[in-house]
Amino acid sequence: MRRAFFRELKPYSLAGIAAALDCDIAHALNAIERLMIRGIVRFRSSSSWDGVDGTDEEGARADELYQFCFVGIVALCDWAIVVYPKYFRSRTPSEDELRQILRVIRRSESWSSIAKLVDDGERAYDRLPVLLALLDLYAEHGVYSNYVEGHELNGPGVIEWGRTIGRHLPVLTDEAPIYIDFETRKTLRDESDFITRLHRAVLTECSRELIETGIGGLLSVEEVLISEEDVDGFGDTEMLAARLERERAVQYVDWKIAVLELLERYLLGRQSAIEREDVRSIGTTSFYHVWEIACKVAFGDLLGVRLRDLGIPLAERWRKRGSETLLQIVPRPTWARAKSGGGFTACGEVDTLVPDTVTFREDIDGTRTFCIYDAKYYVPSLRGKMIGQPGLESVTKQFLYQSAYRNFVRAHDFERVVNAFLVPSCDSELRMLARVSFPEVMGTEKEPLSNFVNMWALPAAKVFDAYLDGSELNTPVWDSLWSQTDSCSLRE
């Protein structure tokens, strides 16, 4: 398969896509149309939403009409189309970086529940995630198999006395009869079971497909060749679906139920692929969400932790609220409805501010730092006027998050507050990009609160390593975020 690389949200012309695919304009246009149906490619747009900048390049040429609004791999005809994240501005990611990105996507997208997705048109024939989910379950649990109860003469299992007495004659003694031979219970694995054979054949076909498309290596999937049977030889799709449904009706093991559901979805998608050229993809159109999840893990988000479990001695007023989480103590707006006879009546609580990541660290000397982080999937400009930075709403909210925790911070003697936007980069070290203040509207704060929101470019590879390991970033990264943070003063 031929590989073609594209950068997420970068505007491309039809000629540029054709050159990358090494094909003529007609074939490139056909590929674009099919990818647009799947939501992988769109016409160039400057639209954006909070947390994501929707455009990538300033001053794109008029003929650059298309953008890949997707990160991942697409197998189409004899192309393996790799769409890498937009923060790789000056280079194409290495093989190791691509493997890591795909592992992160697979972890965050929870492929184990793919069989329960509703066929909503866009994902109805998304076979590649189903294929990978089947291989993942096999790697964890092995081949689907049923066990049948059998019996063995003089075996090591539990003695079946009823069967022994009915089938064997004892040796009579003065005290009691003695059975020289006895029947024992034995659990047998039915290797010839139909579903077991089907599962083996499907796994082998899935593995071969990944190898033939050339993307198995990028997905870090090991070769599974455990059957010589052809899937087509098991019967038509309707018959197989009925067999799987009957098996599911008597199955109570969760992972086996998941395998049965995935097998049915795979076989249905396989039949559709035979009838038409299939677009197979693994990836996401919301990589910003992947970045947010990774930052929460890498920075040890504490929003869902109860106050009494934070590991700090609580001030008296907060001890009474020890069962609440850091998110639950955020104040809520209070609405009151006007009454016809005058006055107002309370309307109950409404939604409030929800920070992205809140955490803190206590150093050996007892110094405490309260951190408010917002993971932003942006690629800000590096020179001149700020372009591609978080918007006014994001800036305002970040200062409001700090205000919401003002009382908690002061009551527990935090020495400083770090308030920051975290954007990804392909560099190996983190870097301070810019800072923003808003004193005329938000007012000025006194220490330990901050009058700035700093914007840091983090090495995405290190953040993703921490996420995949389920651990926090190492100490040097933490220390850099604190030691280089601006003080409360607004003076230059």
Residue pairs with C-beta under 8 A, 6 or more apart in sequence:
1 75
1 78
1 79
1 80
1 212
1 213
1 214
1 215
2 21
2 22
2 78
2 79
2 80
3 79
3 80
3 81
3 82
3 214
4 20
4 21
4 22
4 79
4 80
4 81
4 82
5 20
5 82
5 83
5 84
5 92
6 12
6 17
6 20
6 68
6 81
6 82
6 83
6 84
7 56
7 68
7 83
7 84
7 86
7 88
8 56
8 67
8 68
8 69
8 70
8 71
8 83
8 84
8 85
8 86
8 287
9 54
9 55
9 56
9 67
9 68
9 69
9 86
10 56
10 57
10 67
10 68
10 86
11 44
11 56
11 57
11 60
11 61
11 64
11 65
11 66
11 67
12 20
12 64
12 65
12 66
12 67
12 68
13 61
13 63
13 64
13 65
13 66
14 25
14 28
14 29
14 32
14 63
14 65
14 66
15 25
15 63
16 64
17 28
17 31
17 32
17 66
18 24
18 25
18 27
18 28
21 27
21 28
21 31
21 79
21 81
23 31
31 76
31 77
31 79
32 41
32 66
34 76
34 279
35 41
35 68
35 74
35 76
35 81
35 279
36 42
38 122
38 279
38 281
39 69
39 70
39 122
39 285
40 68
40 69
40 70
40 74
40 83
40 281
40 285
41 66
41 67
41 68
41 69
41 70
42 66
42 67
42 69
43 65
43 66
43 67
44 55
44 60
44 64
44 65
44 66
44 67
45 54
45 55
45 67
46 54
46 55
47 54
48 54
48 55
48 391
50 391
50 393
50 394
51 288
51 292
51 376
51 377
51 394
52 288
52 377
52 378
53 377
53 378
53 379
53 388
56 67
56 86
56 379
57 64
58 387
68 83
69 285
70 83
70 281
70 283
70 284
70 285
71 83
71 84
71 85
71 101
71 105
71 283
71 284
71 287
71 290
72 83
72 102
72 105
72 281
72 282
72 283
72 284
73 80
73 81
73 82
73 83
73 102
73 128
73 215
73 218
73 219
73 281
73 282
73 283
74 80
74 81
74 83
74 279
74 280
74 281
74 283
75 81
75 128
75 213
75 215
75 279
75 280
75 281
76 277
76 279
76 280
77 277
80 213
80 214
80 215
82 98
82 218
83 283
84 92
84 93
84 98
84 101
85 93
85 101
85 287
85 424
85 460
86 379
87 379
87 423
87 424
87 425
87 426
87 460
88 426
89 379
89 426
90 426
91 426
93 101
93 426
95 217
95 218
97 426
97 461
98 218
99 217
99 218
99 219
99 220
100 461
100 464
100 465
100 468
101 464
102 218
102 219
102 220
102 282
102 283
103 220
103 464
103 468
104 290
104 294
104 464
104 467
104 468
105 282
105 283
105 284
105 287
105 290
106 132
106 219
106 282
107 467
107 468
108 284
108 289
108 290
108 293
108 294
109 129
109 284
109 290
111 129
111 132
111 133
111 136
112 133
112 136
112 137
112 258
114 126
114 129
114 130
114 133
114 262
114 265
115 130
115 133
115 258
115 261
115 262
115 264
115 265
116 261
117 123
125 269
125 272
125 273
125 278
125 279
126 269
126 280
126 281
127 266
127 269
127 270
127 273
127 278
127 280
128 280
128 281
128 282
129 282
130 262
130 265
130 266
130 269
131 206
131 209
131 210
131 266
131 280
132 219
132 221
132 282
133 258
133 262
134 202
134 203
134 206
134 259
134 262
134 263
134 266
135 203
135 206
135 207
135 221
135 224
137 255
137 258
137 259
137 262
138 203
138 224
139 222
140 255
141 255
141 259
143 196
143 199
143 200
143 203
143 226
144 195
144 196
144 199
144 256
144 259
144 260
145 189
145 190
145 191
145 193
145 196
146 189
146 190
146 193
146 195
146 196
147 187
147 188
147 189
147 190
148 187
148 188
148 190
149 185
149 186
149 187
149 188
150 185
150 186
150 187
150 188
151 160
151 163
151 183
151 184
151 185
151 186
152 183
152 184
152 185
152 186
153 181
153 182
153 183
153 184
154 181
154 182
154 184
155 184
155 186
156 184
157 184
157 185
157 186
157 187
158 184
158 185
159 182
159 183
159 184
159 185
160 182
160 183
160 184
160 185
163 183
164 179
164 181
164 182
164 183
165 179
167 183
168 179
168 180
168 181
168 182
168 183
170 177
170 178
170 179
170 180
171 177
171 178
171 179
171 180
190 196
194 234
194 243
195 243
195 244
195 247
195 260
195 263
197 227
197 229
197 234
198 231
198 234
198 240
198 263
199 259
199 263
200 226
200 227
200 229
201 227
201 229
201 230
201 231
201 234
202 231
202 263
202 266
202 267
203 224
203 226
203 227
204 224
204 225
204 226
204 227
205 231
206 224
206 266
207 216
207 221
207 223
207 224
207 225
208 225
210 216
210 219
210 221
211 223
213 280
216 223
219 282
231 267
231 270
234 240
235 243
237 267
237 268
237 270
237 271
240 264
240 267
241 264
241 267
241 268
244 260
244 263
244 264
244 267
245 264
247 260
248 257
248 260
248 261
251 257
251 260
269 278
272 278
284 290
287 377
288 377
291 375
291 377
291 424
291 460
291 463
292 356
292 375
292 377
293 467
294 375
294 463
294 464
294 466
294 467
295 356
295 357
295 373
295 375
295 422
295 458
295 463
296 356
296 357
296 375
297 466
297 467
297 470
297 471
297 472
298 462
298 463
298 466
298 467
298 472
298 473
299 357
299 359
299 371
299 373
299 422
299 472
299 473
300 359
300 472
301 357
301 358
301 359
302 310
302 326
302 358
302 359
302 360
303 325
303 326
303 327
303 355
303 357
303 358
304 325
304 326
304 327
305 325
305 326
306 322
306 323
306 324
306 325
307 314
307 318
307 321
307 322
307 323
307 324
307 325
307 326
307 329
308 314
308 319
308 322
308 323
310 326
311 362
312 362
312 368
312 412
313 412
314 322
314 412
315 411
315 412
317 411
318 329
318 408
318 411
318 412
321 329
326 358
327 354
327 355
327 358
329 408
330 352
330 353
330 354
330 355
330 404
330 405
331 352
331 404
332 349
332 350
332 351
332 352
333 350
333 352
334 346
334 349
335 346
335 347
335 348
335 350
336 344
336 345
336 346
336 347
337 344
337 345
337 347
338 344
339 345
352 404
353 397
353 400
353 401
353 404
355 372
355 374
355 401
355 404
356 373
356 374
356 375
357 371
357 372
357 373
357 374
357 375
358 370
358 371
358 372
358 373
358 401
358 405
359 371
359 373
360 368
360 369
360 370
360 371
360 414
361 368
361 369
361 371
361 478
361 482
362 368
363 369
367 415
368 412
368 413
368 414
368 415
369 414
369 415
369 416
369 417
369 418
369 482
370 405
370 409
370 414
370 416
370 417
370 418
370 448
371 417
371 418
371 420
371 481
372 398
372 401
372 402
372 405
372 417
372 418
372 419
372 420
373 418
373 420
373 421
373 422
374 390
374 394
374 397
374 398
374 401
374 420
374 421
374 422
375 422
376 390
376 394
376 421
376 422
376 423
376 455
377 423
377 424
378 388
378 389
378 390
378 421
378 423
379 388
379 423
380 386
380 387
380 388
380 389
380 423
380 433
380 434
380 455
381 387
381 388
381 389
382 433
386 434
389 434
389 436
389 455
390 398
390 421
390 455
394 421
395 436
395 438
395 453
396 438
396 441
396 442
398 419
398 421
398 453
399 419
399 438
399 442
399 453
400 442
401 419
402 417
402 419
402 445
402 449
402 450
403 442
406 449
409 417
409 448
409 449
410 448
414 448
415 448
416 447
416 448
416 450
416 482
416 485
417 448
417 449
417 450
418 450
418 454
418 481
418 482
418 485
419 450
419 452
419 453
419 454
420 453
420 454
420 455
420 456
420 481
420 485
421 453
421 454
421 455
421 456
422 456
422 458
423 433
423 455
423 456
423 457
423 458
424 457
424 458
424 460
424 463
425 431
425 457
425 458
425 459
425 460
426 459
426 460
426 461
427 457
427 459
428 459
428 461
429 459
430 456
430 457
430 458
430 459
430 477
430 480
430 481
431 456
431 457
432 454
432 455
432 456
432 457
432 484
433 455
433 456
433 457
434 454
434 455
435 452
435 453
435 454
435 455
435 486
436 452
436 453
436 455
437 451
437 452
437 453
437 490
439 451
439 490
444 451
444 490
445 451
445 488
446 488
447 487
447 488
448 488
449 488
450 485
450 486
450 487
450 488
451 488
451 489
451 490
452 486
454 485
454 486
456 481
458 477
462 473
462 474
462 477
463 473
466 472
466 473
466 474
472 478
